[in-house]
Amino acid sequence: MRINYIKLFLVNYIYLLILELTFKLTVLKTFDLGILYIIIFSLPIALLITFVSSLFKKRLINQIISITIWSILFLVTCAEMVYYSFYKTICGLSALMYGGQVMGFAAEIGEHIINKSPLIIFLFIPLLVLIILSIKKIILHDKYQRKVTCALFFGGIFMAITSLELNFEETDRAKSLIFYSNDLMQSTNKLGINTAIAMDAYKLLIGFEENIELSNKLPFTLNEEEEYNITNIDFDSLIEKEKDATLKKMHQYFASEEPTNQNEYTGVFAGKNLIFIVAEGFYPIAVDKDVTPTLYKMTNNGFIFNNFYQPIFNCSTSDGEFINSLSILPGVATCSMKETINKYLPYSLGNIMKDYGYSANAYHGWTYTYYNRDKTMPNLGYTYYGYDRYKKGYKYALKNIKDSWPTSDIDVINSSYESLTKGKRFLGYYMSISGHLQYNFTGGNAMSSKNKDAVKNMNASEKIKAYVASQVEFDRSLEVLLNNLKRDGLLDDTVIVISADHYPYGLTSEDISEYVDWMKDENFDLYKNNLIIYNSAMENVTVDKYTSSLDVLPTVLNLFGIEYDSRLLIGNDIFSDADDLVIFNNKSWITSKGKYDYMKKKFTPFTDEKIDSNYINEMNEKVKLKFQMSKLLISKDYYKKVLGG
């Protein structure tokens, strides 16, 4: 039997479905109406593939094009599997524009490929079959047939339009993903990888802006007996004068946002020094009374947070810095921090605390240009000290950094301490480095190898031991820092905040679950972490509120008595009366009432209180708007328009 043009279309269609449904069912692990949309929306893609691979009269040329497309589809699917293993999200064209930071970790990629090898082999089999059938000329690569192509095209369009008019709740979601939003993760789940990536590329090309619906958002009325973290912004005037429809809706949104109240912790650290650390790969399993005693002391003293989460986003470390520094949700398919260059960011600690007489310096132990930190950090208000690894003559180069991968946080503390404490009041921002993957003792992490003896008695796998050993270096750098501050009489007058950038994705969830007993639900538990807010002179305070890195900045601003408008930050002061809310990159969320898996549309209550669908719908809408506003805060340079910077 020979496979001609029409049969080739069916072959391509079946091949696409194998790739798409395997990804949805085994990687995303969702089973819903999205399967129907994947089946329908794969039709035009299969037709396009068939048409492109049948453009020429010469069969050999068409054959080469076909095999190339089949191979690309296979590689894209496998690459997304590996990417999802790292970041729990999808990589689109907009993310690729910033460089594939994943590709810097070849050893870890290899390990994830091995973990996914059964799936990869399964998907390689149909590719191999197609190539063999093509070479043996069972599949004939004839030139396209015009009438058949037109018939299939209009038939596919008719089916797609019809499917979007079905009377299902999922239909509205599918239509919204196509026409009104740009959500790569949800589009992949509902429409398939190839449709989602194609839409992402198209919307990026045309400068697409999401549709903003505020119809269900009620304005908030200030209580005159309450004191709020708020400033005098005339939103009514801004709304009246604004001609840009999107900006007008943003004014309406923020005008109706509920500000956070001032509380018993407002200003308790006013005038104290602040050291803010975003800790590379910091995670609860790195906190051990004997192995990492400084981290243990700081985690279990000061403010003690029992339900803190650090979700991961598309751009890993850079997005971790972004969310901790700005209280804005990162974009799902881009590197958000790079987008802030030359944007007005009045509430970043470096910018706002200088107005209160603080010096503001930032430090990082790796190449100073990495993630464009030499541009983003000064824009956040810091004098930025980095590692001039390639001797380019950087003005603020850290001294005495021993070259290795990764470098030592101890070296960074020793090199930075003098400049850190130079001002009468000082703010120091650190992005640590020693806890970076890879986690092994065979040369992938110099800090793991250096501290191998410290973890030799741990009852854990080699990977877990290597991870903790890398954090031993971070722990000892904190010991040096605390000792220096104590020696100079600065410790009691200094607050240290430590928040992770992301969970250590050099470890798989299986690695972690084998070592701990609290990993019950990968969609949520994987991101549970520690937030440290430590001052040696304070009494311990236990906090059970569900909160995340999105809330760190407003919490710190409130603790230091800094004037800010809480309506303009996406997170909330942890100590305010604001409701609990943790938001994840796939739009799942946690509140005091329960947790909602957005991918599986499953709500798990924490109490016996009856939760109806209205509450879930309201929370979904709230989360959606927070993502939309986060994106627009940066792209529209909104702070400059509202605060006049």
C-alpha positions in Angstrom: 0.0 0.0 0.0 1.3 3.4 -0.9 0.5 6.5 1.3 -0.4 9.4 -1.0 -1.3 13.0 -0.2 -4.6 12.4 1.7 -3.2 9.5 3.6 -0.1 11.5 4.4 -2.3 14.1 6.0 -3.9 11.4 8.2 -0.4 10.0 9.1 0.8 13.5 10.1 -2.4 14.0 12.1 -2.0 10.7 14.0 1.7 11.4 14.7 0.8 14.9 16.1 -1.9 13.3 18.4 0.6 10.8 19.7 3.0 13.6 20.6 0.4 15.9 22.0 -1.7 13.4 24.0 1.4 11.7 25.5 2.6 15.1 26.7 -0.7 16.1 28.2 -1.5 12.8 29.9 2.0 11.9 31.1 3.8 15.2 31.7 1.0 17.6 32.6 -1.0 14.7 34.0 -4.4 16.2 33.1 -7.4 14.4 31.7 -10.2 16.9 30.7 -12.0 18.4 27.8 -8.7 19.8 26.6 -8.2 16.5 24.9 -11.1 17.3 22.5 -9.6 20.7 21.6 -6.2 19.1 21.0 -7.8 16.5 18.7 -9.6 19.3 16.8 -6.8 22.0 16.7 -4.2 19.4 15.6 -6.1 19.1 12.3 -5.0 22.4 10.8 -1.5 21.9 12.0 -1.4 18.5 10.4 -2.7 20.0 7.2 0.0 22.7 7.3 2.7 20.2 7.8 1.4 18.1 4.9 1.1 21.1 2.7 4.6 22.4 3.5 6.1 19.0 2.9 4.3 18.7 -0.5 5.2 22.0 -2.1 7.6 20.6 -4.7 7.3 18.3 -7.7 10.5 16.4 -6.7 9.6 13.8 -4.1 13.1 13.8 -2.6 12.8 17.4 -1.6 9.4 16.8 -0.1 10.8 13.8 1.7 13.6 15.7 3.3 11.2 18.4 4.4 8.8 15.8 5.9 11.6 14.0 7.8 12.9 17.4 9.1 9.5 18.5 10.3 8.8 15.1 12.0 12.1 15.3 13.7 11.6 18.9 14.9 8.2 18.0 16.3 9.8 15.1 18.2 12.6 17.3 19.5 10.3 20.1 20.6 8.1 17.7 22.5 11.1 16.1 24.2 12.7 19.5 24.9 9.5 20.7 26.6 9.4 17.5 28.7 12.9 18.3 30.0 12.1 22.0 30.4 9.0 21.2 32.4 11.1 18.8 34.6 13.3 21.8 35.5 10.8 24.7 35.7 7.3 23.1 35.8 6.2 25.4 33.0 6.4 25.6 29.2 9.1 27.3 27.1 7.8 29.5 24.4 9.4 31.7 21.7 9.4 34.8 24.0 11.4 32.8 26.6 13.9 31.6 24.0 14.7 35.2 23.1 16.5 35.6 26.4 18.8 32.7 25.9 18.4 29.1 27.0 19.7 29.3 30.6 18.8 25.6 30.9 21.5 24.7 28.4 24.2 25.8 30.8 23.6 22.7 32.9 24.4 19.9 30.5 24.9 17.3 33.2 21.5 18.0 34.8 19.8 18.0 31.4 21.3 14.6 30.7 19.9 13.3 34.0 16.5 14.6 33.2 16.7 13.0 29.8 17.5 9.7 31.4 14.6 10.1 33.8 12.3 10.7 30.8 13.9 8.1 28.6 10.9 5.7 28.6 8.7 8.5 27.2 11.4 9.7 24.8 11.8 6.1 23.5 8.1 5.7 23.2 7.8 8.9 21.1 10.9 8.0 19.0 9.3 4.8 17.8 6.6 6.5 15.6 9.2 8.9 14.3 11.5 6.0 13.4 8.6 4.2 11.7 7.7 7.3 9.6 11.3 7.7 8.5 11.6 4.0 7.5 8.3 4.2 5.6 9.5 7.3 3.9 12.8 5.9 2.9 11.2 2.7 1.6 8.8 4.9 -0.5 5.7 3.5 1.2 5.0 7.1 2.1 4.9 9.0 -1.2 5.8 12.7 -1.1 3.8 13.9 -4.0 3.0 17.5 -4.7 0.0 18.8 -2.8 -3.5 18.6 -4.3 -5.2 22.0 -4.4 -8.8 20.9 -4.1 -8.1 18.4 -1.3 -6.1 21.0 0.6 -8.9 23.6 0.4 -11.5 21.1 1.4 -9.5 20.0 4.4 -8.7 23.6 5.4 -12.3 24.8 5.4 -13.4 21.6 7.1 -10.8 22.1 9.8 -11.8 25.7 10.3 -15.5 24.7 10.5 -14.7 22.1 13.2 -12.6 24.5 15.2 -15.3 27.3 15.1 -18.0 24.8 15.9 -16.0 23.4 18.9 -15.7 26.9 20.3 -19.4 27.4 20.3 -20.1 24.2 22.3 -22.1 24.9 25.5 -19.4 24.0 28.0 -17.5 26.0 30.6 -14.3 24.8 29.0 -15.4 26.4 25.8 -15.2 29.8 27.3 -11.7 29.1 28.6 -10.6 27.9 25.2 -12.0 31.0 23.5 -10.3 33.2 26.1 -7.0 31.5 25.6 -7.2 32.1 21.8 -8.6 35.6 21.6 -8.3 37.4 24.9 -5.2 36.2 26.8 -1.7 34.9 26.2 -1.1 32.1 28.7 1.4 29.5 27.3 0.9 27.1 30.2 -2.8 26.9 30.0 -2.9 27.0 26.2 -0.6 23.9 26.2 -3.0 22.1 28.5 -6.1 23.1 26.6 -5.0 23.3 23.0 -1.7 21.4 22.8 2.0 22.3 22.7 2.2 23.2 19.0 -0.9 25.3 19.0 0.2 27.1 22.2 3.7 27.8 20.9 2.4 29.0 17.6 -0.1 31.4 19.3 2.7 32.6 21.7 4.9 33.4 18.7 2.1 35.2 16.8 1.0 37.2 19.8 4.6 38.2 20.5 5.0 39.3 16.9 1.9 41.5 16.9 2.4 43.0 20.4 -0.8 41.4 21.7 -2.4 42.9 24.8 -4.7 40.7 27.0 -8.3 41.7 27.4 -9.0 43.0 30.9 -12.4 42.3 32.5 -13.2 44.3 35.6 -17.0 43.8 35.6 -16.9 41.6 38.8 -14.4 43.7 40.7 -16.1 45.9 43.3 -14.5 49.1 44.5 -13.1 49.1 48.0 -14.3 51.7 50.5 -11.7 53.0 53.0 -12.5 52.7 56.7 -11.9 56.1 58.2 -11.0 54.5 61.6 -8.3 52.3 60.0 -4.7 53.4 59.1 -3.5 52.0 55.7 -0.3 51.8 53.9 -1.4 54.2 51.2 -0.4 57.4 49.5 -2.4 60.2 48.0 -3.0 59.2 44.4 -5.9 60.9 42.6 -7.1 57.9 40.6 -10.4 59.6 39.7 -8.4 62.3 37.9 -6.2 59.8 36.2 -9.2 57.8 35.0 -10.9 60.9 33.7 -7.9 62.1 31.7 -6.5 58.8 30.4 -7.1 58.1 26.7 -5.3 54.7 26.6 -8.0 52.1 27.2 -5.6 49.6 28.9 -4.2 52.3 31.2 -7.7 53.4 32.1 -8.6 49.9 33.2 -5.3 49.7 35.2 -6.3 52.9 37.0 -9.7 51.5 37.7 -8.2 48.2 39.0 -5.7 49.8 41.4 -8.2 52.4 42.6 -10.5 49.5 43.6 -7.8 47.4 45.3 -8.0 47.0 49.0 -4.9 48.5 50.6 -3.3 46.7 53.6 -3.8 48.1 57.0 -1.0 49.3 59.3 -0.6 47.0 62.3 1.3 46.2 65.4 4.5 45.4 63.4 4.4 48.6 61.4 7.8 50.4 61.8 9.2 47.9 64.4 12.5 47.9 62.5 12.5 51.6 61.5 16.0 52.9 61.3 17.7 49.5 61.5 20.1 48.3 58.9 18.8 45.7 56.4 20.5 42.8 54.6 18.3 41.2 52.1 19.4 37.9 50.6 17.9 35.9 47.8 19.4 32.5 48.5 20.2 30.3 45.5 18.3 27.0 45.7 17.6 27.4 49.5 15.2 24.8 50.7 14.0 23.3 54.0 16.2 20.2 53.7 19.2 22.5 53.9 18.3 23.5 57.5 19.9 21.1 59.9 20.8 21.8 63.6 24.2 20.1 63.3 25.1 20.5 59.6 23.9 24.1 59.0 23.6 25.5 62.5 23.5 29.2 61.5 20.6 28.6 59.0 18.9 26.5 61.7 19.2 29.3 64.3 18.0 32.0 61.9 15.1 29.9 60.6 13.9 29.1 64.1 14.3 32.5 65.6 12.9 35.9 64.8 9.8 35.6 62.7 9.0 31.9 62.1 6.9 31.2 59.0 5.1 27.8 58.9 3.3 28.2 55.6 5.7 30.1 53.3 6.0 29.2 49.6 8.5 30.0 46.9 6.9 29.1 43.5 9.2 28.7 40.5 8.7 30.7 37.3 10.0 30.5 33.8 13.3 32.3 34.3 14.3 30.5 37.5 16.8 32.6 39.5 16.1 35.8 37.7 12.4 35.5 38.2 13.1 34.6 41.9 14.9 37.9 42.2 12.1 39.7 40.4 9.3 38.5 42.6 11.3 39.1 45.8 12.5 42.5 44.8 9.3 44.0 43.3 6.3 42.1 44.6 5.1 41.6 41.0 4.3 38.2 39.4 6.8 37.2 36.7 5.6 36.6 33.2 4.8 33.0 32.5 6.8 32.8 29.2 9.6 35.4 29.5 12.4 36.7 31.7 10.7 39.5 33.5 13.7 41.2 35.2 15.3 42.1 31.9 12.1 43.9 31.0 12.6 46.3 33.9 15.7 47.9 32.5 15.1 51.7 32.2 11.6 51.3 33.9 10.7 53.3 36.9 10.7 51.1 40.0 10.0 53.3 43.0 9.2 50.6 45.5 12.3 48.4 45.1 14.3 48.5 48.3 17.3 50.1 46.7 15.4 53.0 45.3 13.0 53.7 48.2 15.3 53.2 51.2 17.9 55.7 49.8 15.2 58.3 50.4 15.5 57.4 54.1 19.2 57.9 54.3 20.4 54.3 53.5 23.4 53.4 51.4 22.3 50.7 49.0 24.7 48.0 47.6 24.1 44.7 45.8 26.5 41.8 45.6 26.7 38.6 43.6 29.5 36.1 43.3 29.2 35.2 39.6 29.9 37.1 36.4 28.6 40.6 36.8 26.9 40.7 33.4 24.9 37.4 34.0 21.2 38.0 33.6 22.0 41.6 32.8 22.5 42.4 36.5 24.9 45.2 35.6 21.9 46.9 34.2 19.0 45.7 36.3 20.6 46.1 39.7 21.5 49.8 39.3 17.9 50.4 38.0 16.7 48.8 41.3 18.7 51.5 43.1 21.9 49.6 44.0 25.6 50.1 43.4 26.2 46.6 42.0 29.3 44.6 42.9 29.9 41.5 40.9 32.6 39.0 39.9 34.8 40.3 37.1 35.7 36.8 36.0 37.0 37.8 32.6 39.0 40.8 33.8 37.1 43.4 31.8 37.9 46.1 34.3 34.5 46.4 36.0 34.5 49.4 38.3 32.8 47.6 41.2 34.5 44.2 40.9 34.5 42.0 44.0 38.1 41.2 45.1 39.6 37.9 46.2 37.0 35.7 44.6 38.5 32.3 44.0 37.4 31.0 40.6 35.4 27.9 40.7 31.9 26.7 39.8 30.1 27.9 41.8 32.1 30.5 43.7 32.1 30.7 47.5 29.6 32.8 49.3 32.2 33.2 52.1 34.5 35.0 49.6 31.6 37.3 48.6 30.9 38.2 52.3 34.6 38.8 53.0 35.0 40.9 49.8 31.8 43.0 50.4 31.7 43.6 54.1 33.6 46.8 54.2 31.5 48.5 51.5 28.3 47.0 52.9 28.7 48.6 56.4 30.2 51.9 55.2 27.1 54.0 55.4 25.5 55.3 58.6 22.4 53.2 57.7 23.0 50.5 55.2 21.0 48.2 52.9 22.8 45.3 51.4 21.3 43.0 48.8 22.9 39.6 48.1 22.1 37.0 45.5 24.0 34.0 46.8 25.7 31.5 44.5 27.1 28.5 46.4 23.9 26.5 46.4 23.6 26.4 42.7 23.3 23.0 40.9 24.8 20.6 40.0 24.5 18.5 43.1 27.3 15.9 43.1 30.8 15.2 44.4 32.4 14.5 41.0 33.2 18.1 40.0 29.8 19.5 39.2 29.8 21.7 42.3 33.0 22.9 43.9 31.2 23.8 47.1 29.7 20.4 47.5 33.1 18.8 47.1 34.6 21.3 49.5 32.1 20.5 52.2 31.7 16.8 51.6 32.9 15.8 55.1 30.3 18.0 56.7 27.5 15.8 55.3 29.1 12.4 55.5 26.9 11.2 58.4 23.6 12.2 56.8 21.2 9.4 56.1 20.5 10.5 52.6 21.2 9.9 48.9 24.4 11.3 47.4 22.5 13.9 45.5 20.8 15.1 48.7 24.1 15.1 50.5 25.8 17.1 47.7 22.9 19.6 47.8 23.2 20.1 51.5 27.0 20.4 51.2 26.6 23.3 48.8 24.3 25.0 51.3 26.9 24.4 54.0 29.0 27.1 52.2 26.1 29.5 52.3 25.5 28.7 56.0 29.2 29.4 56.9 29.0 32.7 54.9 26.1 33.7 57.2 28.2 32.7 60.2 31.0 35.0 59.0 28.5 37.8 58.4 26.9 37.5 61.8 30.2 37.3 63.6 31.5 40.4 61.8 28.3 42.3 62.7 28.5 41.3 66.3 32.2 42.2 66.5 31.4 45.7 65.2 28.4 46.2 67.4 25.9 46.2 64.5 24.2 42.8 64.9 21.3 43.9 67.2 20.7 46.9 64.9 20.5 44.8 61.7 17.7 42.8 60.2 18.5 39.9 57.9 15.9 38.7 55.4 16.5 35.5 53.5 14.1 34.2 50.8 14.9 31.6 48.2 14.9 32.2 44.4 13.4 28.7 43.7 13.4 25.2 45.0 16.6 23.3 44.1 15.5 22.0 40.7 18.8 20.1 40.4 16.9 17.6 42.6 13.9 15.9 41.2 10.7 15.8 43.2 11.4 12.0 43.6 14.8 12.8 45.1 13.2 15.2 47.6 10.2 12.9 48.5 12.6 10.0 49.3 14.2 12.2 51.9 11.2 14.0 53.5 7.7 12.9 54.5 5.9 16.2 53.7 6.0 15.9 49.9 2.4 14.8 49.3 1.4 16.9 46.3 4.0 18.0 43.8 1.9 20.9 42.5 2.0 22.6 45.9 4.4 20.9 48.4 7.4 21.1 46.1 7.4 24.9 46.6 7.0 25.0 50.4 10.0 26.8 51.8 11.4 28.9 54.6 11.3 32.7 54.9 13.8 34.1 57.3 13.3 37.6 58.9 15.9 37.6 61.7 17.0 40.2 64.2 19.1 39.0 67.2 17.3 41.4 69.6 13.7 40.4 68.9 11.5 37.8 70.6 10.2 34.9 68.5 6.9 35.3 66.6 5.2 32.4 64.9 3.3 33.1 61.7 0.8 30.5 60.3 -0.6 32.6 57.5 -0.3 31.1 53.9 2.1 33.4 52.2 4.8 33.5 49.5 7.8 35.5 48.1 5.2 37.8 46.5 4.5 39.2 50.0 8.1 39.7 51.1 8.7 43.3 49.8 5.5 44.8 51.2 6.1 43.0 54.5 9.7 44.5 54.7 8.4 48.0 53.8 5.8 47.8 56.6 8.3 46.5 59.2 10.7 49.4 58.4 7.9 52.0 58.4 8.5 53.0 54.8 5.7 54.9 53.2 4.3 53.1 50.2 1.0 52.5 48.5 0.1 48.9 49.1 -2.5 49.0 46.3 0.3 49.2 43.7 2.1 46.0 44.8 0.7 42.6 43.8 1.5 40.9 47.1 0.5 41.9 50.6 2.1 42.7 54.0 2.1 39.4 55.8 1.1 41.0 59.1 -1.9 42.9 57.7 -5.5 41.8 57.7 -5.2 40.8 54.0 -6.5 37.4 53.2 -4.0 34.5 52.7 -3.1 33.9 49.1 -0.3 32.0 47.4 -0.1 32.1 43.6 1.7 29.5 41.5 2.9 29.8 37.9 0.2 27.6 36.5 -2.5 29.8 38.2 -3.1 27.3 41.0 -3.5 28.9 44.4 -3.7 28.4 48.2 -5.8 30.4 50.6 -6.8 29.8 54.3 -9.8 27.9 53.0 -7.9 25.4 50.8 -5.8 24.8 47.7 -6.9 24.8 44.1 -5.1 22.9 41.3 -5.9 25.0 38.3 -4.7 22.4 35.8 -6.9 19.7 37.2 -9.7 22.0 38.3 -9.6 20.4 41.8 -10.2 22.2 45.1 -9.0 20.6 48.3 -10.5 22.2 51.4 -8.5 22.7 54.6 -11.6 22.9 56.9 -15.2 21.5 57.0 -16.5 24.9 55.7 -18.6 24.4 52.6 -16.9 26.1 49.7 -19.1 26.7 46.6 -18.1 27.3 43.0 -18.6 31.1 43.4 -15.6 31.3 45.7 -13.4 29.3 43.4 -14.5 31.4 40.4 -13.8 34.6 42.3 -10.4 33.5 43.3 -9.6 32.3 39.8 -10.6 35.8 38.5 -8.5 37.5 41.2 -5.4 35.4 40.3 -5.9 36.1 36.6 -6.1 39.8 37.1 -3.0 39.8 39.3 -1.1 38.1 36.5 -2.4 40.6 33.9 -1.6 43.6 36.1 1.8 42.3 36.8 2.7 42.1 33.2 1.3 45.6 32.5 3.0 47.2 35.4 6.3 46.7 33.6 5.3 46.8 29.9 3.3 50.1 30.5 5.9 51.6 32.9 2.9 52.2 35.1 4.7 53.5 38.2 6.1 56.3 36.1 2.7 57.3 34.9 1.1 57.2 38.3 3.9 58.3 40.6 5.6 60.7 38.1 9.1 59.3 38.3 
